[in-house]
Amino acid sequence: MSAPGLSDNVAGALCYLFGFVTGIIFLILAPYNQSKFVRFHAFQSIFLNVAWFVLWILLGLLTHGLIIFLSPLIGLAGIVLWLYMMYSSFNNRKIKLPVIGDLAEKQA
């Protein structure tokens, strides 16, 4: 896209910055909502954050025994995934997450 403003790779990376909030913002803002690359990352960010929220609710319900010790590791894995998705998008790579990526691709 040659429109003034952010390039697609920067907009795609920013879709992940504040989770579903920035995903929704980039789905609303023109000209970014016209880019298939940005739309894919916006939808994937939204779906990823919803899944992450549901996972944390389920973990909160299962706070017995081993789950308490696994929570920090799961949190760290989430941060690493978040940074990886921003980095990959910034480098014009379209990483499709299992299930979520397919849903995002259908919406984009």
Steps between C-alpha positions, in 0.01 A plus 500: 500500500642840411259714700644750745531379857619167631624228272313169505770323697499764776119506513496119513742498792302769682186286471652284775626783721193542722324180402147512377483880550761577234362218285160668497654844440682378188182333373323836525770738374536562129721429305617217727165322490548461123823302533457122511829471693391746770149355518643150549722614787220707654261205503769260620587740783135523604449122490830435679410738782153353543652149517763624747231657720299176501815301585570722802140465620529123476834506683342716768237234554763227518741658749572176679837328531721502194303771317627761748858417404424493128331841491826700484628277218176537307514877553858510372402292197222750428742793514744321270219419253379862510851635428557240228175592324590871507854428376381269221235742383748787503724290273213445253453137603152354525514245782174308525425372847316168519120541481520876570700566182244319285218703654693822446575413139131438428408839649777694327 
